[in-house]
Amino acid sequence: MPRLELTDHELVVHLTAWESVWSLRRSFRVPVTQIRGATEDSGFGSNELGLRLPGTYVPGLIAAGTFIKEGDKQFVYTLRKLQTIVIQLEGNDWSRLVIGVPDARAEATRINAAVAGRR
């Protein structure tokens, strides 16, 4: 699963070598100033993903890569066994990050606290 590292200035999404293969994307950084907020979303499903371009999608198992729906581009990496966090962005190539994590509520709280501290 991707590891989220939050610093004072940026959110770093660390991907392992296999995660990079599945998502066709390397680890990346997002400035905290571009994060609007984060929510846990246990109801996030594959019907919300849109067109996969590029990446991997196996229904009920893995969604990884860039997905476009109604003009919104989102980076997704989630697995069936993980909880989903949705991180809304502005001023970025992606409109949101959809990441599978062990504890979505804790991650959302941590990210929202960092965003609130920057305002």
N, C-alpha and C positions, 0 to 999 in steps of 0.2 A: 504494500500500500504506500502511496506517496506520503512523505513526511513533510509537514508544514513547519517552517522555522520563521518565527516572527521577531523582527528586530525593531528598533525605534523608527526605522525609516522604510523598511520593506518586508514583504512577505515572500519567503523563498519556498518554492515548491520543489522538493528534492525527489527525483525519480530514479529508481534503480535501473540497471541496464535493461532488464526484461520489461519494466514499465515503459521505458523509452522505446523499446521495440514495438510494444502493443499500441502505444499512443502516437508513435512516429514524431515524438517531441522529446527534447532533452529537458533537464531541470531548468527552471526559469524564475525570474524575480518580478514582483509587482510592487511599485511604490505604495506605501500606506496611504498616501494622498489620493490614490486612484480607487481606494476601496470605499464603497458606500456603506457596506454592512454585511453581516453574515447571519444565516439562519440554518437551523437544522431542518431537514426536510425528509422525513421518513416516507413520505408519499411520492417522492420524486420517481418517476417511471420512464421507461423507454419511449413512451409516446410523446414525451416532452423534448426529446433530443433533436429531432429533425434529421436533416441530411448529414450523413457521416462523410467528412472530407478533410483530411485523411484520418484513419484510425482503425480501430477494431471494435466489432460489436457482435456478441454472441448472446442472444436473448436469455435473460435469467441468470447469466453468468458474469459477463464483463462488458463494460462500455468504456472505451478509452480513445482519446483523440479529440479532434476538433469537429464539432457538430454545428450546423447552421439551420436555424428555424426562423422564418419570417424576418429575415435580415439580421437577426441577432446571432453572433458567433460566440460559442462557448467552448471552453476546454473542459473535458470530462475525463475523470478516471475513477471509476467506482466498480466494486465487486459485490456480488450477492451477499456476502457475509458481513459487509461493512455498513455503517450508518452514513447517511449522506449529508454533507454540508454544502450550502449554496452561498457563494461569495459574490455579491453584486459589485460590479466595477463601473467606473466612468472614466472617459479619457484614455481608454486602453483598446487594443485591437479586439479583445474579448469583452462581451457585456457581462459575462459571469464565469466563475469557476465552479464546477460541480465535482467535489472530491469525496471519496469514501474514506472515512476515518473510524477508529474504534469508538470514540465518544464525541459525537457531533455537537451535543449541547455545550460541552466544555470548550471545544475548539471555537464555536460561535461566540461564546462569552469572552474568550481571550482576544479574538480578533476585534469584536465590537468595543472592548475596553481600549485597545490600541488606537482604534479609529477615533473614539471619543476623546482620547488624550491628545490627539493631533489637531483637534478643532478649537 
